[in-house]
């Protein structure tokens, strides 16, 4: 029994030192393609009160974390309140996108004022969707979140 904890400790230390394999290799002579470990991509909305801007939009705060090698190409945020809606879509190449380096990053998107109606202080639904390309696995990854948050107008 004493050997099992030692073996587990050795495997854990190898992983912490970066010696653990990061890909599953295909058996020699097989037609199977080697796969890289799945990438992670998580987006989380702030559920704390959100500010209505002087122009009538909403400043949405979120956090994004994704593995290195993930390339976000679209980020969309929507705000919905009592039939009033507005959204903002960002595209890679024309807009700033969240960084993907394995760390959690704060990201702010200001959704413009609605075309019809207006946001008012009170509860609103906030949705975010981030589409990204996983270069290592050659697949698209997506992350989304939805929450209810209180909207407020700053005091003048």
Residue pairs with C-beta under 8 A, 6 or more apart in sequence:
11 20
14 20
22 36
22 37
23 34
23 35
23 36
23 37
24 34
24 35
24 37
25 34
26 32
26 33
26 34
35 137
36 136
36 137
38 137
39 66
39 67
39 69
39 70
39 134
39 136
39 137
39 141
40 65
40 66
40 67
41 65
41 66
41 67
41 70
41 100
41 130
41 132
41 141
41 142
41 143
42 64
42 65
42 66
42 143
43 62
43 63
43 64
43 65
43 98
43 128
43 129
43 130
43 143
43 144
43 145
44 62
44 63
44 64
44 145
45 60
45 61
45 62
45 126
45 128
45 145
45 146
45 147
45 149
46 60
46 61
46 62
46 63
46 147
46 149
47 147
47 148
47 149
48 61
48 149
49 149
49 150
49 151
49 152
50 58
50 59
50 60
50 61
50 124
50 126
50 149
50 150
50 151
50 152
51 58
51 59
51 151
51 152
51 153
51 154
52 58
52 119
52 120
52 121
52 151
52 152
52 153
52 154
53 59
53 110
53 113
55 112
55 113
56 112
56 113
56 114
56 118
56 119
57 86
57 110
57 111
57 112
57 113
57 119
58 79
58 86
58 110
58 111
58 119
58 124
58 126
58 151
59 108
59 109
59 110
59 111
60 77
60 79
60 108
60 109
60 110
60 111
60 126
60 128
61 106
61 107
61 108
62 77
62 106
62 107
62 108
62 109
62 128
62 145
63 104
63 105
63 106
63 107
64 72
64 98
64 99
64 104
64 105
64 107
64 130
64 143
65 102
65 103
65 104
65 105
66 72
66 98
66 100
66 102
66 132
66 141
66 143
67 100
67 102
67 134
68 100
68 101
68 102
69 100
69 134
69 135
69 136
70 100
70 132
70 133
70 134
70 135
70 141
71 92
71 100
71 132
71 133
71 135
72 92
72 97
72 98
72 100
72 130
72 131
72 132
73 91
73 92
73 97
73 131
73 132
73 133
74 89
74 90
74 91
74 92
74 129
74 130
74 131
75 89
75 90
75 95
75 97
75 98
75 107
75 109
75 128
75 129
75 130
75 131
76 87
76 88
76 89
76 90
76 128
76 129
76 130
77 87
77 88
77 89
77 109
77 111
77 126
77 127
77 128
78 85
78 86
78 87
78 111
78 125
78 126
78 127
78 128
79 85
79 86
79 87
79 111
79 119
79 124
79 125
79 126
80 124
80 125
80 126
80 127
81 119
81 120
81 122
81 123
81 124
81 125
81 151
82 122
83 117
84 114
84 116
84 117
84 118
84 119
85 114
86 111
86 112
86 113
86 114
86 115
86 119
87 111
88 109
88 110
88 111
88 112
90 96
90 97
90 109
98 105
98 107
98 130
99 105
100 132
109 128
113 119
119 151
120 151
121 150
121 151
121 152
121 153
122 150
122 151
123 148
123 149
123 150
123 151
124 148
124 149
124 150
124 151
125 146
125 147
125 148
126 146
126 147
126 148
126 149
127 144
127 145
127 146
128 144
128 145
128 146
129 142
129 143
129 144
130 142
130 143
130 144
131 140
131 141
131 142
132 140
132 141
132 142
132 143
133 139
133 140
133 141
134 140
134 141
